[in-house]
Amino acid sequence: MLETKLEKENLFFWLCRIGEQFQTAFLVLDTVNHRILYANNIFTELTGYITDDVKNQTFESILQFGSTDWNSKREVLCRRKDGSALLIDVLRQPFFDDEGNHIFDVMIFHEKNHKIPNQLEYIDPISGLTDYEFFLNQLQKKIGKNTTGFVLLIQPTNYLQIIHFLKNAQLSLLQKEIEKRIRSELSDIEIIISKTSEASLIVFGICHEDKIEHYTKKLSEIKNQSFIINQME
């Protein structure tokens, strides 16, 4: 059962984004009693527990602290496998399936004396995309280095109709599919992609000035393409 669920493309897509971008320790938990379904390698490095040690155990019992409200980031004093104290910041992220059902919780945490990546707070849990505030922060850093490139807003054709008919979870899935297509088409340059509204994305591409028209034309073509979300085009 676990292996089948963990093979879902959406779950691995989201988890891999977190792991690759932020080198973050995380656990995948069921939504009923917080039993651990999956632990990544960084969790093992931080706590001393391997996946087989913790599978089907509750998150609270393994790290030896009482139950608490995980709807916000909080600081927790817990224990490693060897019994030594470990002060961590914990952030809970819900995970939804393609129909918007809450199927997993992902617990993300860092040792307190390490720098915690604030980018985690900017991530949409369904699409894995960062928000507009994160985009602006990254854009300012790049502009300060005299970078050349382009900024383009990507809004699907029939935007207003899409907003009217699709639910929030479906809109996030649409954004994720658009982002994947953009990264495929512009795989040869560095890009930053964030969400700006329910269905729109903003893209910053770094390239030589004489290539700007080439890449912006590619992006303009993508917004007119069709996308399949929950068997709807």
Order of alpha helices (4+ residues) and beta strands (2+ residues): alpha-alpha-beta-beta-alpha-alpha-alpha-beta-beta-beta-alpha-beta-alpha-alpha-beta-beta-alpha
